[in-house]
C-alpha cells in the first residue's frame, strides 16, 4: 500500500509545484484581493442578475484581468441548447459584449419569474 501511495504523493507535489499551479494560486489571490478591495462584485451577485436577465442556465464562469479591467466571462445554456457567451465588467456588472445566440428575457418575463428564473 505504501509503495503506491508514495508515487501519488510525489505526483501531487510535482503538480502543485508546477508553474501552472503557481499561476492559478496567484490568480486566485489577485481575485480575492480585488473582491476585498471592492474592485469587483461577488460572482454570486452577478450570477443571480444574469439568470434573471437571460434565458438559460450558467454553465461556466471565469474571472479575467484584461487590459487593466476585471471581466467575468460567462457561458449560458438556453432552452434551445445553443450556448452563448457574455462578458461583464466585474466591477459594475455592465454587459461588455456577447457572442452567440443571446436570449434575453422580456420585461414581463423578468417580472413574472423573479427568483425562479432558469
C-alpha positions in Angstrom: 0.0 0.0 0.0 2.8 2.5 0.8 4.6 1.9 -2.4 1.5 3.1 -4.4 0.9 6.0 -2.1 4.4 7.5 -2.4 4.3 7.9 -6.2 0.9 9.5 -5.9 2.2 12.0 -3.3 5.2 12.7 -5.5 2.9 13.4 -8.5 0.7 15.7 -6.5 3.7 17.5 -5.1 5.1 18.0 -8.6 1.8 19.2 -9.9 1.4 21.7 -7.0 5.0 23.0 -7.6 4.4 23.4 -11.4 4.3 26.9 -12.9 0.7 26.4 -13.9 -0.4 25.6 -10.3 1.6 28.5 -9.0 -0.1 30.8 -11.6 -3.5 29.5 -10.6 -2.8 30.3 -6.9 -1.6 33.8 -7.8 -4.7 34.4 -9.9 -6.9 33.2 -7.1 -5.1 35.5 -4.7 -5.4 38.5 -7.0 -9.1 37.9 -7.5 -9.7 37.6 -3.7 -7.7 40.8 -3.2 -9.8 42.6 -5.9 -13.0 41.5 -4.2 -11.9 42.6 -0.8 -10.8 45.9 -2.2 -14.2 46.4 -3.8 -12.8 46.4 -7.3 -15.1 43.6 -8.4 -18.5 42.4 -7.3 -19.1 38.9 -6.0 -19.7 36.4 -8.7 -22.8 35.1 -6.8 -24.5 38.5 -7.1 -23.8 38.8 -10.8 -24.9 35.2 -11.5 -28.3 36.0 -9.9 -28.7 39.0 -12.2 -27.5 37.1 -15.2 -30.1 34.3 -14.7 -32.9 36.9 -14.2 -31.9 38.8 -17.4 -31.1 35.9 -19.8 -32.9 32.7 -20.6 -31.0 29.6 -19.6 -28.5 28.4 -17.0 -25.0 29.5 -16.4 -22.7 26.6 -17.2 -19.3 28.3 -16.8 -17.9 31.5 -15.4 -14.4 32.8 -15.4 -12.8 36.0 -13.9 -10.1 37.5 -16.0 -8.0 40.7 -15.8 -7.7 42.0 -19.4 -6.2 45.4 -20.4 -6.5 46.8 -16.9 -10.1 45.7 -16.4 -11.6 42.8 -14.5 -14.1 40.8 -16.6 -16.4 37.9 -15.9 -16.8 35.7 -18.9 -20.0 33.6 -18.6 -21.3 30.8 -20.8 -25.1 30.3 -20.7 -27.1 27.3 -22.0 -30.6 28.4 -23.0 -33.6 26.1 -23.6 -32.8 25.8 -27.4 -29.4 24.3 -26.5 -27.2 26.8 -28.4 -24.7 28.1 -25.9 -23.9 31.8 -25.9 -21.2 33.8 -24.1 -21.4 37.2 -22.3 -18.6 39.4 -20.8 -19.5 41.6 -17.9 -17.5 44.3 -16.3 -16.7 42.7 -12.9 -16.9 46.0 -11.0 -20.3 47.1 -12.3 -21.9 44.1 -13.9 -22.4 46.0 -17.1 -22.6 43.9 -20.3 -19.4 44.5 -22.3 -20.1 42.1 -25.2 -21.9 39.0 -26.2 -21.3 36.2 -28.6 -23.7 33.6 -30.0 -27.5 33.4 -30.0 -28.1 35.5 -26.9 -31.6 35.1 -25.4 -32.7 37.9 -23.1 -35.9 37.7 -21.1 -38.7 40.2 -21.8 -39.6 42.7 -19.1 -42.8 40.8 -18.4 -40.9 37.5 -18.1 -38.4 39.0 -15.7 -41.3 40.4 -13.5 -43.2 37.0 -13.5 -40.1 34.9 -12.9 -38.4 36.9 -10.0 -36.4 34.4 -8.0 -37.3 31.4 -10.2 -35.6 32.2 -13.5 -33.9 29.3 -15.2 
